[in-house]
Amino acid sequence: MIKEFSFGNFRSFKDIQSLNMTASKINEFSETNLISIDEKQSLLKCKAIYGANASGKSNVVKALNSFITIINDSVKDEAVLFNYVALFLLSDETEKLPTFFQLIFEIDNIPYRYGFETSNRELKSEWLFGTPNEREVAYFIRENDKITEISKKHFNEGHKLVSLNVFRNNSLFLSTVAFLKGELSRRILQEISSITVLNGLEDKQLFFAGDEVKNEDRKNKIVEFLQIADTAINSIGILKLSKEEIQKRKPENIAYDFFIQLQDTDLLISTHNKFNSTKEKIGEFQMLFENTQSAGTKKMFQLSSFIIDAVSNGKTLVIDEFDARFHPLISKKIVELFNSKENQKGQLIFVTHDTNLLSADVLRRDQIDFVEKDKYGESHLYSLVQFKGVRNSASFQKDYISGKYGAIPFLGDFTNLFSVCKKTYK
């Protein structure tokens, strides 16, 4: 679970910003929308991020994805920094400064704070702090390619490797120690890697969930999810065809052809009720899922396994373009699922334009964040709870659209385009 993710000098974000999943001292939905950590602290189950187009909302998600990818791949991929680090380019102040990433999380009731600063070529600094007792202590601190401080008591697995100089200037020390079987390091990497980051419009992870369908238990949960979402699907399965049979049945449909090319002989099928002229059920009919289902149903199916995993196993799911292709009621139901009493530890962080969710009946004020870009091209991330005097009885949706919280586009008069078009296309 995420407590706080901070980042800076990354894409449209010049200064360090924080996505805070720690609950504020407010009373709304304290029994449902929060994950209790101890008597003093709770975490949010959901966080919605709003803002105008091109404000930088997606860059919040990209920052987290870059952080996770660098941690996972820096040991084996020397190009990962170059591919995933993108500086803020609209100021000469940031040209030679590193990008900043830091995550605060908890494992076995011990809070940890891990982060690093990096250019797109090499690591500038790296640190791991923990609070095994009342005071935070440094497990290790790195400056450039040197470990300047390390705790033999709390991070002995790394202490034994310092003199061996086993890490490169473009690979993380924590990832290297984990690669060499360090127990705590591996636990930390597993915790961070359990955070799933998805693009709700197009993501290779969303294309096909054949392995999920082959697992009977997970398949049944996915079918139940789809039925609750009113998709009229009775069941799903895999149809096995030989290459010869595929060629015979192959329709003239580019999307279907691409699906066949990727999956070869695994065809996803859905089963539906079939009726006669008097509307009596006379049996069931199987359809090729990719070729017959709507874009919204496909996305529902593709997201379902990730949602079930997050809720069932207490993981964090992050989705950009969350509401794209979804009816507003579907988006609301998914958010309510994460905010329910039944969900003990699963977290959902999502980027959305769906203002129907901007309601005190759905989200707490600290569960609503905004991203706004200023005239200097700098994005800023802030929470609704930071606004003083906002009551639960207020219409968050109406106030947001009216510009009370910022983070909306300042639009001109589109009808002026008619005069421009007349001049241009005479």
Buried (B, 14 or more C-beta within 10 A) or exposed (E): BBBBBBBBBBBBBBBEBBBBBBBBEEEBBEEBBBBEBEEEBBBBBBBBBBBBEEBBBBBBBBBBBBBBBBBBBBBEBEEBBEEBBBBBEEBEEBEEBBBBBBBBBBBEEEBBBBBBBBBBEBBBBBBBBBBBEEEEEBBBBBBEBEBEEBBEEBBBBBBBBBEEEBBBEBBBBBBBBBBBEBEBBBBBBEBBEBBBBBBBEEBEBBBBBEEBBEEEEBBEBBBEBBEEBEBEBBBBBBEEBEEEEEEEEEEEEEEBEEBBEEBEEBBBBBBBEEEEEEEEEEEEEBBBBBBBBEEBBBBBBBBBBBBBBBBBEBBBBBBBBBBBBBEEEBBBEBBBBBBBEEBEBBBBBBBBBBBEBBBBEBBBBBBBBBBBBEEEBBBBBBBBBEBEEBEBEBEBBEBBEEEBBBBBEEEEEEEEEEEEEEEEEE
